Amino acid sequence: MAGKKEETSKKQKARRQALDQKARQDNTRAKSWAREWLDAILFAAVAALIIRALFLEAYRIPTPSMESTLLTGDFLLVSKMHYGARTPMTVGIPFTGVYIQNLNLPWFRLPGFMDVRRDDILVFNYPVDDDAVSQKTNYIKRAVGIAGDTLGIRDKVLYVNGEPETMEETYEQQYIVQVRERLRLSPSKVRSSGGRVLQSSDNRYRINMTGEVASEMTGWPEVDDVQPFVLPVTSNDFARQPFTFAQGFSGNYHHMPEFVVPFEGQAVTISDETWHLYADIVTRYEDNEVIRTDDLFVINGDTTDQYTVQQDYYFMVGDSRDNSEDSRFWGFVPEDHIVGRAWVIYFSWDGERFMPRFRRMLNRIN
């Protein structure tokens, strides 16, 4: 009898040991599974951070300022490889926008395989923001002028080094459309052709559209005449702008006198007449201390009327020429603000129709 009890006790003990061992194995497997998932997540986060910092960054078009080259709702991949990625400029938490203010790291740009070319479409940090450079809002525009170019605008036409620019088919601007007596222009017809009616009065319509649509519209039976909308020279729109660059010009963004896009090593003359061109360069982007006394400039303690530019600059303009706040208003974009080159549209969403634009997906830009 005692032997049977002892045998039963041994079996129970062995069963408990087996259950304990199984529980330990299950616990080990659970920990191993959790560790594998944690390692995978950590690896994915590090890989995403490296890709975003050195190779590609996603960007969404938020406004119509680049239409109809890029549409609101286009999702882009921006290449940092073309011009070279910037090493980190601040210390912060990745993907959050949280960073340590007033702590700017020494940085440099890695080698790229090309320089910025005229008419490239770039993503850059909005220069007149007050944050650290890499934390400023991302903007996207076309580089219509590169360092050393001479630019001017006459009757809305941009001249680059004395020659009128080549207008891309996708550029948009406003036109004045005159229709025949006792006839009307159908907004739905305009919209279906790719234009948008902004204003109408009697037989005159102001319409935002491409040159191709404008040419097509001249053949409509109800249309008498189509001409680009041009502000008169006497319209002093720049005086109402909050930007130093624009306020120094008399007139508006359809008429701008010639100026040179600043380049590294350029010696410029500082005066009351030219200060609006260089004020942000000298103070904001190249971090000099300036005191103005009457018509004198004291830069870092030295009274002078000369300044040597420390880096290259670019002049950025949106493809929707009458619907873009760009360099015509706030001035030049420094080289250290360039994020990368717009490369490919990987997805596009039509917010009005609530459906994807399949034909735009995987289209290369430029």
C-alpha positions as CSV (number, residue, x, y, z in Angstrom):
1,M,0.0,0.0,0.0
2,A,2.8,2.4,0.9
3,G,4.6,1.5,-2.3
4,K,1.6,2.4,-4.4
5,K,1.3,5.8,-2.6
6,E,5.0,6.5,-3.2
7,E,4.6,5.6,-6.9
8,T,1.6,7.8,-7.2
9,S,3.5,10.7,-5.5
10,K,6.4,10.2,-7.9
11,K,4.1,10.3,-11.0
12,Q,2.4,13.5,-9.7
13,K,5.8,15.1,-9.1
14,A,7.0,14.2,-12.6
15,R,3.7,15.6,-14.1
16,R,4.2,18.9,-12.2
17,Q,7.8,19.0,-13.4
18,A,6.7,18.4,-17.0
19,L,4.1,21.1,-16.7
20,D,6.6,23.5,-15.2
21,Q,9.0,22.8,-17.9
22,K,6.4,23.3,-20.6
23,A,5.3,26.6,-19.0
24,R,9.0,27.7,-19.0
25,Q,9.4,26.7,-22.7
26,D,6.1,28.6,-23.6
27,N,7.3,31.6,-21.7
28,T,10.7,31.4,-23.4
29,R,9.0,31.1,-26.8
30,A,6.8,34.1,-26.0
31,K,9.8,36.2,-25.0
32,S,11.6,35.1,-28.1
33,W,8.6,36.0,-30.3
34,A,8.3,39.4,-28.6
35,R,12.0,40.0,-29.0
36,E,11.9,39.1,-32.7
37,W,9.1,41.5,-33.3
38,L,10.9,44.2,-31.3
39,D,14.1,43.7,-33.3
40,A,12.1,43.8,-36.5
41,I,10.4,47.0,-35.6
42,L,13.6,48.6,-34.4
43,F,15.4,47.5,-37.6
44,A,12.5,48.9,-39.8
45,A,12.6,52.2,-37.9
46,V,16.4,52.5,-38.3
47,A,16.2,51.6,-42.0
48,A,13.4,54.1,-42.6
49,L,15.4,56.8,-40.8
50,I,18.5,56.1,-42.9
51,I,16.5,56.0,-46.1
52,R,14.7,59.3,-45.2
53,A,17.9,61.0,-44.2
54,L,20.2,59.9,-47.1
55,F,18.1,58.7,-50.0
56,L,14.4,59.4,-50.4
57,E,11.7,61.4,-48.5
58,A,8.0,61.4,-49.1
59,Y,6.2,64.7,-49.7
60,R,2.5,65.5,-50.4
61,I,1.4,68.5,-52.6
62,P,-0.8,70.5,-50.3
63,T,-1.7,73.5,-52.5
64,P,-2.3,74.2,-56.2
65,S,0.8,76.5,-56.6
66,M,2.5,74.0,-59.0
67,E,-0.5,73.1,-61.1
68,S,-0.9,71.6,-63.6
69,T,2.6,70.1,-63.4
70,L,1.8,68.8,-59.9
71,L,-1.7,68.6,-58.5
72,T,-3.0,69.0,-55.0
73,G,-3.1,65.4,-53.6
74,D,0.0,64.2,-55.5
75,F,2.3,62.1,-53.3
76,L,5.9,62.4,-54.3
77,L,9.3,60.8,-53.6
78,V,11.9,63.4,-53.2
79,S,15.5,62.3,-54.1
80,K,18.2,63.5,-51.8
81,M,20.8,61.6,-53.9
82,H,20.7,63.9,-56.9
83,Y,22.2,67.0,-55.1
84,G,23.6,65.1,-52.0
85,A,21.9,64.7,-48.7
86,R,22.6,67.0,-45.7
87,T,24.0,65.5,-42.6
88,P,21.9,66.1,-39.5
89,M,21.6,69.8,-38.6
90,T,19.7,69.4,-35.3
91,V,19.1,66.9,-32.5
92,G,15.6,65.7,-32.0
93,I,13.1,62.8,-32.1
94,P,12.8,61.4,-35.6
95,F,9.5,61.7,-37.5
96,T,8.0,64.0,-34.8
97,G,9.3,67.5,-35.5
98,V,10.4,67.7,-31.9
99,Y,14.0,69.0,-31.6
100,I,16.3,70.8,-29.1
101,Q,16.1,74.5,-30.0
102,N,19.2,76.6,-30.3
103,L,21.4,73.5,-30.7
104,N,22.7,73.5,-34.3
105,L,25.1,70.8,-35.3
106,P,28.0,71.3,-37.7
107,W,26.9,69.8,-41.0
108,F,27.9,69.2,-44.6
109,R,26.3,68.0,-47.8
110,L,27.2,64.6,-49.0
111,P,28.4,64.3,-52.7
112,G,25.5,64.1,-55.2
113,F,25.7,63.2,-58.8
114,M,24.5,66.5,-60.2
115,D,24.1,70.2,-59.4
116,V,20.8,72.1,-59.3
117,R,19.9,72.9,-62.9
118,R,17.7,75.7,-64.1
119,D,14.0,74.6,-64.2
120,D,14.5,71.6,-61.8
121,I,11.6,71.2,-59.4
122,L,13.0,71.3,-55.9
123,V,11.8,70.7,-52.3
124,F,13.4,73.1,-49.9
125,N,12.9,74.6,-46.5
126,Y,10.8,77.7,-46.6
127,P,13.5,80.3,-46.0
128,V,11.7,83.0,-44.0
129,D,10.5,80.6,-41.3
130,D,12.1,81.2,-37.9
131,D,12.8,77.6,-37.0
132,A,16.2,75.8,-37.4
133,V,16.9,75.3,-41.2
134,S,16.1,71.5,-41.3
135,Q,12.9,72.1,-39.2
136,K,11.4,74.7,-41.4
137,T,8.3,73.9,-43.5
138,N,9.0,72.1,-46.8
139,Y,8.0,73.9,-49.9
140,I,8.1,72.8,-53.6
141,K,8.7,75.2,-56.5
142,R,10.6,75.3,-59.8
143,A,14.2,76.8,-59.9
144,V,13.7,79.4,-62.7
145,G,16.9,81.1,-61.7
146,I,20.2,79.6,-60.4
147,A,23.2,81.3,-58.9
148,G,24.6,84.0,-61.2
149,D,21.5,84.3,-63.5
150,T,20.1,87.7,-64.3
151,L,16.3,87.7,-64.0
152,G,13.6,90.2,-64.8
153,I,9.9,90.2,-65.4
154,R,8.3,92.4,-68.1
155,D,4.5,92.3,-68.7
156,K,4.4,89.0,-66.8
157,V,7.1,87.3,-69.0
158,L,10.1,86.1,-67.1
159,Y,13.4,86.9,-68.8
160,V,16.5,84.7,-67.9
161,N,19.8,86.2,-68.9
162,G,18.0,88.4,-71.4
163,E,15.9,85.7,-73.0
164,P,12.2,84.9,-72.4
165,E,11.8,81.6,-70.5
166,T,10.5,78.6,-72.3
167,M,6.9,78.1,-71.0
168,E,6.1,74.5,-70.2
169,E,2.8,73.1,-71.4
170,T,1.7,72.5,-67.8
171,Y,2.2,76.2,-66.6
172,E,-1.0,77.9,-65.6
173,Q,-1.8,81.6,-65.5
174,Q,-4.8,83.9,-65.5
175,Y,-6.4,85.0,-68.8
176,I,-9.0,87.6,-69.6
177,V,-11.6,86.0,-71.9
178,Q,-14.0,88.3,-73.8
179,V,-17.2,86.7,-75.1
180,R,-19.5,87.9,-77.8
181,E,-22.5,90.1,-77.1
182,R,-25.5,88.5,-75.4
183,L,-23.6,85.2,-75.0
184,R,-22.4,83.5,-71.8
185,L,-19.4,81.3,-71.0
186,S,-20.4,78.0,-69.2
187,P,-18.3,77.5,-66.1
188,S,-18.8,73.7,-66.4
189,K,-17.5,73.8,-70.0
190,V,-14.5,75.7,-68.8
191,R,-13.9,73.3,-66.0
192,S,-14.2,70.2,-68.2
193,S,-11.6,71.7,-70.6
194,G,-9.2,72.2,-67.7
195,G,-9.7,75.8,-66.7
196,R,-11.3,77.5,-63.7
197,V,-13.5,80.7,-63.8
198,L,-12.3,83.1,-61.1
199,Q,-14.3,86.3,-61.9
200,S,-16.9,87.3,-64.4
201,S,-18.4,90.8,-65.2
202,D,-20.6,91.4,-68.2
203,N,-18.9,89.8,-71.2
204,R,-15.4,89.5,-69.5
205,Y,-14.2,86.5,-67.6
206,R,-11.0,85.9,-65.7
207,I,-9.9,82.3,-66.0
208,N,-7.0,80.3,-64.7
209,M,-5.7,77.8,-67.3
210,T,-2.8,76.6,-69.3
211,G,-1.7,78.1,-72.6
212,E,-3.0,75.0,-74.4
213,V,-6.5,75.5,-73.0
214,A,-6.3,79.2,-73.8
215,S,-5.4,78.4,-77.4
216,E,-8.3,75.9,-77.6
217,M,-10.7,78.5,-76.1
218,T,-10.0,81.0,-78.9
219,G,-11.8,78.6,-81.3
220,W,-15.0,78.5,-79.2
221,P,-17.9,80.2,-81.1
222,E,-18.9,82.2,-78.1
223,V,-15.4,83.6,-77.4
224,D,-14.3,86.8,-79.0
225,D,-10.8,87.2,-77.5
226,V,-8.3,85.6,-75.1
227,Q,-5.4,87.5,-73.6
228,P,-3.1,87.0,-70.6
229,F,-4.2,88.9,-67.5
230,V,-1.5,91.5,-66.7
231,L,-1.5,93.9,-63.8
232,P,-0.8,97.5,-64.7
233,V,2.6,98.8,-63.8
234,T,1.0,101.3,-61.5
235,S,-0.6,98.6,-59.4
236,N,1.6,98.7,-56.3
237,D,0.9,95.2,-55.0
238,F,4.3,94.8,-53.4
239,A,3.7,97.6,-51.0
240,R,1.1,95.4,-49.2
241,Q,3.4,92.4,-48.9
242,P,4.9,91.5,-45.5
243,F,8.3,90.6,-47.0
244,T,11.3,92.9,-47.1
245,F,12.3,91.6,-50.6
246,A,9.0,92.5,-52.2
247,Q,8.6,95.8,-50.3
248,G,11.7,97.2,-52.0
249,F,10.2,97.0,-55.4
250,S,7.7,99.5,-56.7
251,G,4.9,97.7,-58.6
252,N,3.9,94.1,-58.6
253,Y,5.0,90.6,-59.5
254,H,4.1,91.0,-63.2
255,H,6.8,93.7,-63.6
256,M,10.2,93.3,-61.9
257,P,13.4,95.1,-62.8
258,E,16.5,93.0,-63.5
259,F,18.6,91.6,-60.7
260,V,21.3,88.9,-60.3
261,V,20.6,85.8,-58.3
262,P,23.4,85.9,-55.6
263,F,26.3,83.4,-55.8
264,E,29.1,82.4,-53.5
265,G,31.9,84.9,-53.5
266,Q,29.9,87.7,-55.1
267,A,30.8,91.1,-53.8
268,V,27.6,93.2,-53.6
269,T,27.1,96.9,-52.8
270,I,24.8,97.5,-49.8
271,S,22.7,100.7,-50.0
272,D,19.2,101.9,-49.2
273,E,18.2,100.9,-52.8
274,T,19.7,97.4,-52.7
275,W,19.1,96.5,-49.0
276,H,15.8,94.8,-49.7
277,L,17.6,92.3,-52.0
278,Y,20.2,91.3,-49.5
279,A,18.7,92.0,-46.1
280,D,17.6,88.3,-45.4
281,I,20.9,87.0,-46.9
282,V,23.1,89.1,-44.7
283,T,21.1,88.8,-41.5
284,R,18.9,85.7,-41.6
285,Y,20.7,83.2,-43.8
286,E,24.4,84.1,-43.2
287,D,23.9,85.2,-39.6
288,N,25.6,88.6,-39.5
289,E,24.8,91.4,-37.0
290,V,23.7,94.6,-38.9
291,I,23.1,98.1,-37.5
292,R,21.7,100.7,-39.9
293,T,22.5,104.4,-39.1
294,D,21.0,106.8,-41.6
295,D,22.5,105.6,-44.9
296,L,25.4,103.7,-43.3
297,F,25.6,99.9,-42.6
298,V,27.6,98.5,-39.7
299,I,28.1,94.7,-40.3
300,N,29.7,92.8,-37.4
301,G,31.1,96.1,-36.0
302,D,32.5,97.4,-39.3
303,T,31.1,100.3,-41.3
304,T,30.9,99.2,-44.9
305,D,28.9,99.3,-48.1
306,Q,30.3,96.0,-49.4
307,Y,29.3,92.4,-48.6
308,T,30.6,89.1,-49.9
309,V,28.0,86.4,-50.3
310,Q,28.8,83.1,-48.6
311,Q,26.8,80.6,-50.5
312,D,24.8,80.1,-53.7
313,Y,21.1,81.1,-54.0
314,Y,18.2,80.1,-56.2
315,F,15.0,81.9,-57.4
316,M,11.9,79.6,-57.0
317,V,8.6,80.2,-58.7
318,G,5.4,78.1,-58.8
319,D,4.1,76.8,-62.2
320,S,0.7,78.3,-61.4
321,R,2.1,81.8,-62.0
322,D,-0.8,83.8,-60.6
323,N,-1.5,81.4,-57.7
324,S,1.9,81.0,-56.0
325,E,3.6,82.8,-53.2
326,D,7.2,82.3,-54.1
327,S,10.6,84.0,-54.6
328,R,8.9,86.9,-56.3
329,F,7.6,87.9,-52.9
330,W,10.0,86.5,-50.2
331,G,13.2,86.4,-52.2
332,F,16.1,83.9,-52.7
333,V,16.5,80.4,-51.4
334,P,19.9,79.5,-49.9
335,E,21.7,76.4,-51.0
336,D,21.7,75.0,-47.5
337,H,17.9,75.0,-47.5
338,I,17.7,72.6,-50.5
339,V,16.2,69.3,-49.4
340,G,16.1,67.4,-52.7
341,R,14.8,67.0,-56.2
342,A,11.2,66.0,-56.9
343,W,11.6,62.6,-58.5
344,V,8.4,60.5,-59.0
345,I,4.7,60.6,-58.1
346,Y,4.0,57.3,-56.3
347,F,0.3,58.0,-55.6
348,S,-2.3,60.7,-56.3
349,W,-5.6,61.4,-54.7
350,D,-8.4,63.5,-56.3
351,G,-10.0,65.2,-53.3
352,E,-13.0,66.5,-55.3
353,R,-14.0,63.1,-56.8
354,F,-12.7,61.1,-53.8
355,M,-10.8,58.6,-55.9
356,P,-7.2,57.9,-56.9
357,R,-5.8,59.4,-60.1
358,F,-4.4,56.2,-61.5
359,R,-2.9,57.7,-64.6
360,R,-0.6,59.9,-62.5
361,M,0.9,57.1,-60.4
362,L,4.6,56.3,-60.9
363,N,5.0,59.3,-63.3
364,R,8.5,60.7,-63.2
365,I,8.9,64.4,-62.6
366,N,11.1,66.7,-64.7
